[in-house]
Amino acid sequence: MTWKRREGDRLAVAVYGWPGCVRHGLPLTVGDTVHILEESGGWYRGYTARNRHQRGIFPASYVRVKRSRLDGDGPQSRPLPAEDEVATEVTQVLREWSHRWKQLYLERDTQEVSSLWKVMHELLDWRRQLITGTLTQDQTRELRLRATAKVDWGNRSVRRRCYAAFGSGQHHYS
């Protein structure tokens, strides 16, 4: 294979899991953020955001390329999402909260599961609206403020529940 440097968007998200079962394969888990360095014949070479030192190849069809921009000009520059910063923050928060939601589900805390599920879906809907770019500037500004306030409220709420559980001797919260 002849590899060539990837031009344009260099950030992707794994839409399928892949075990990396070829020589120099990079295992992917659904949702992994991947930085693409090079491409060749339906394959990419790069690394995941959680482990910059493990580089490898993976099928291009297993990831969805996202609009991105570079954070600098040299060989050390990294791709950053080109989407709305609040939408990016909401994405990170939803990933973190999903772990908490699973814990609550396993503990059969139906009231908390329902409350957190509702807030997460509201944030997902707002994120979708921010990403599509169909809102006016005023609507976008208002939605960004609401999303930020909801994230702050949710983080305080999740932390408060974790501290309460820790103080009561229940150390199974993360």
N, C-alpha and C positions, 0 to 999 in steps of 0.2 A: 504494500500500500504506500502511496505517496501522500504524505500529510502536508496540508497547507494551513497557515495561520488563519483562524476564524476572523473574518471581517464582520463588522456590524454587531448585532446583538450577540452577547456572549454569556448570557445568563439563562438558565433553564430550570424547570422543575420536573422531577421524575413523576410521570403519570402511571408508570408500571414498576413493579419491583423487578430487579434483575440480579441474579446471583454472581455475575461477573465470572462465568464459567469458561472463559477463554484465556489464553496467555495475555497477561497484562490487563485483564478485565477489572473494571471498577464496579464493585457491587453497589446497587442502588436500592433504596427503599422508597416506596411511594411518598411523595412530599419532600424528598431531599432537594435542596437547592444545589445546582451544579454550575460550576464555572467552566465554560468551554474554551479551550485553548486552540485546538486544531480540529480539522475535519478531513475525512477521506471516505468516499464511496459509501455513504449511508452510516458512517460511524463518526463519533466524536471522541476526542481525547481531552480529559480535564480532571477536575477534582470536586469533591463535595465541600460545601461551606463549613461543615463540622470537622473536616480533616484535610487541610490544605496540603499536607505532606504526602498523602496517598493519592498518586495520580494514576490514571488508567483509561482504558477505552470502554465505550458502551454504545449500544445501538442508538442512532439518532431518533428512531421511531419510539423509543421508550421515554423521551422527554418532550416537554413543550417549551419552546424557546420564548422568552419574555423580552419585552422591550427593555433595554438597559442602556446605561451610560458608564463611561470609565471614570474612576475617581482620581486619575492622574494621567501622565503621559508616558511614563517609562515602562520597562518590562515588568515592574512591580505593581503596575496599576491593576485594580480589581474592578470587575463589573458591579454596578449597583442598579437596583431596580429603577426604572424611569417612571414608575407609577407614583401616584399621590403618596406623600410621606405618611399621612394619617392612615391610608389604606394599607401601607406596608406595616405600620405599627399594629393595626387591628389584626393583620395576618399573624404576627408574632404572638400577640396576646391570645388569640384563639387557639393557637398551638399549645401554649402554656395551660390555658384553662381546660383544654380537652383532657389533659391528664387528671386534673382535679375532678372534672365531671365523671370520668371513669371510676375514680376512687369512690365518689359519692354513690354512684350506681352500684358498685360492688358492696358497699355498706348498706344498701337498700334505704338510703335517705331520700325517699321519693319527693318530699317537698323541696329540698335543696336541688335535687336533680332537675326537677321541673323548672325551678326559678333560674338556674344557671343555663339550662337549655334555651329558655325563652330569651334571655339576654344575648346568648351566643348567636341565636338566629337573627335577632334584631341587628347585631353588629355585622353579621354576614350580609344581610340585605343592604345595609348602609355602605359596606365595602363595595358591593357590586355596583351600587349607584355611583360611587366615587370613581370607580375604574372605567365605567362605560363612557364617561365624559358627556353625558346628555343633559346635565344640570346647568342652570345659569350660574354666573359667578356668585350671586347672592345665595342661591340654593346650596352651592358647593361650600361656601364659607359657613353657612348655618349648619349643614350636615357634618362638616369637619369638627365644629365646636361641640355638637351633640355627641358625636362618636368619641371625642377626647374625654368629655365629661363622663360618659358611660364607662369607658375603659378605666378612668380614675376611680369611679365609684366601685366598679367590679373588683379592681385590684385591692382596694381597701377592704371590701367585704370578704374576699377570699383570704386575705392576710389575717383579718380579725378572727375568722373561723379556724384558721390554722393555729393561731396563738392560743385561742381558747382551748382547742383540743390538746395542744402541747402542755398547757398549764394544768390540765386535768389528768395528765399522765398517759394520754393516748398518743404515742409517738409514731403512729403509722402514717401521718400526713407528711407530704413532701413540701 
